[in-house]
Amino acid sequence: MKGTIFVELVNMAEEAFGEDVVDEVLESADLENGGAFTTVGNYPCSELIKIVVAFSEHSGISAEKLQRMFGHWMMNHFVENYAEFFEGKNDSFSLLEAVDGEIHVEVKKLYPDAELPEFATDRLSDDRLKLTYSSPRPLVEFCHGMVEACLERYDQKAQVDRCPVPHQENATDFDIRLEK
């Protein structure tokens, strides 16, 4: 995984828990590199999971909730640092529909070695979108947080349900129904 994900997770933790706590938790997490990450580095996803679990154990917040919080954090990071990805997107569905076909194409230009999840979308109606998230990494809750943050970004409310995709390992369907 790209180092920027790790750096932003640490930034979120520092804001939530403070630098001293972050240092203590990273030290106790038994990380391969001791918790030193750079935005241009590549690190195994297992290290990210170790960090989330360590902060969960420290804070009492479930690892699932921490992943969702991190999804919100990353959406805000993308808004602040990659505004071009949001240009011409007037609602959450248009942004979610652009992830694989536009945003990931640009990410691959910058980072050819990036291993990106897949986001397949099917607009079922004006107010309902099916998003299929596929990734070998156990980050469904992170994706859920990103979807929630995307809805908030466009001031939209929705019912978001999800379920594993039958006969497709590492894939989850999100059923997003806008509320009126």
N, C-alpha and C positions, 0 to 999 in steps of 0.2 A: 504494500500500500504506500501511496505517496506520503512523504513526511509532513506535508501541510495538514493532513488529517490529525496526525499525532500532536503537532504543535498547537493546533486549535483546540484539541481536547485538553491539553495542559492549560491553555489560556482560559478555557471555560472553568476548569477546576480551580485555577488561581483566583478567578473572580468570585467563585462560589465559596471556596474554603480558605483562601489565603495562601501566600507563597510558602510559608513554613509548613503548613499541613501538606501541601503538594509535594514538597521535598521529602517529607517523612513518608508519605504514602508511596511515592515512586521508589524510594529506597527499599521499602518493604515488599514491593511487588515482584522482586526477583526477575528483573528485566535483563535481557541479553546485553544491552548497551548501557545499563545503569540509569536509563531514563533521559539520556541526552538525544534529542531529536532535532533535525533541521528540516526546513521545508522542502529541500531538494533531495533528501535521502529517501530510501525505500526500506520499509520495515515490514515484518510479517504481521498479518492481521492478528495472529495469536497474541502478540504483544499489546495490541489495542484492547483485546478482550481482558488480558491480565490487568491492565490499568483500570478499566471500567469495573472489574470485580473488586479490585483493591479499594477504589473509591466507594463502591457499594458497601463493602465491609466496614469501611471507616465511618461512613455517613449514616448507614441504616436505610438509605434510599436504594430501592431495588435496582439491579443492573439493567433491567428492562426500562425502567423510568429514566435512568441516567442516559441510556442510549437515545431515548426519545428527546430528552432535553438537549442532547448533543445534536440531534437532527435539526432542532430549532436554531441552535447556535450556528450550525454550518449554513443554514439558509440565510441567516443574517450576514454571515461572513461573505457569502456569494453576492448578496445584494450590494454590500459595501465595496467589494473588490472586483466584481465582474459585472458591472452594470450593463455591459453590452449584451449579456445573455438575456436580459429582461426587456430589451428594447423591442417594441412591437408586440409584446405579450400583454394583452389587456385583461386577462383573467387567469386563474390557477390552471384551468384545463389547457389553455394554449401553452403555458409554460411546461406543464408536465408532458404534453404531447411533443415538445421540442427537445426533451432531454436526450434521447438517443440520436435523433436525426440532425440536430444542430449543435447542442452543447457538447455532447461527447465527441463529436467530430472535431470541434475546436480544441477540446482537451487533448485529443490524440495528436493533434498538430504540435502542441506544446510539449507533450510528454508521450512520445511514441510507445514507451514501455508501460504505460498505465494500464492496469487491469481493471476495467470498469464493469459495473453491473449493467444488466440490460433492463430497460424500461419499455415494455410494449404497451401501447394504449389502444383502446377501442371506445370511441365516443358512442354510447348507447342511446343518448338523447341530449337535448340542450343542457339538462341538469344532471346527467349521470355519465360517469366515466369509469371504465374498467382499466386498471393499471396492473400489469403483471411485472413484478419485480423478480429478477433472476440473478442470483449470485451465489457462489460457493461459500461466501463469508456469512457468518451468523449475525447479520445486521438488519434484520427485518424491523426491529423496533426503531433503529436509526432512520430507516426509510420512512416509517410511519411518522416519526417526528418531522421529517422533511416535508411530507405531504401536509401535515397540520400547519407547519410554518408557511408553506406556499399558500394555503387557503387564507391564513391570517394576513399575509402580504397583500393579498388582493381584497381584503375585507369581505371574505366570503365565509359562510358557515356551511358545514356539511356533515352528514352522517358518514363515517368512514368505517366500513367493515372489511375484514380480511379473512382469508382462509388459504391453506396450502393448496397448490395446484395438484390435482390427482395425477399420478403417474409421471410427474415432472419434479425430480429431486431439486431442492434448493430454489424453489419458485413459490411465490405467494401472490395471490390475486387480491387487489384492493378494489373494493366497490365503493366509489365516492359519489354520494348523492347530495347535491346542493340543496340547502334549505332556502325557502323563500320568505 
